[in-house]
Amino acid sequence: MQTQKRVFSKLFNETPKTTFTKHRAELGITQDLETAVGSFGNTLNTGEKVLQIALRVNNVLENVTDEVRYYNDYKAATLETINQNIDFVQGLVDKAQDLANELGVPTDFNGNYQEALNYIDEAVNLKNLINDNPLVFDI
């Protein structure tokens, strides 16, 4: 009977310890998982924001790159063409001025004369603005 009491006593003493340890281990891992997922979830949110920023910036850079290439391809040619156009129109204005002087009539005998002078002014202003505002970004 004494042996039986000892066996029962150890049985009852060990079983609760084992069960308690098991429950404590399960509770601990559950809490660890919950804490990890909760705190690491913020990293996923930050990662999503970083991804969205990268996608937006890459899209903007692609558009900017296209515009820079256009600028690089056409700036010099455009300025050259503007200069040629100014010279050509100025030559016509000079001829009109000479013709008006020969005929003894005012230069505004032709309505296009003033329009030509306005074109020259606008073209010179645009040329100066392009030269005064160069692109500071290059690819």
Order of alpha helices (4+ residues) and beta strands (2+ residues): alpha-alpha
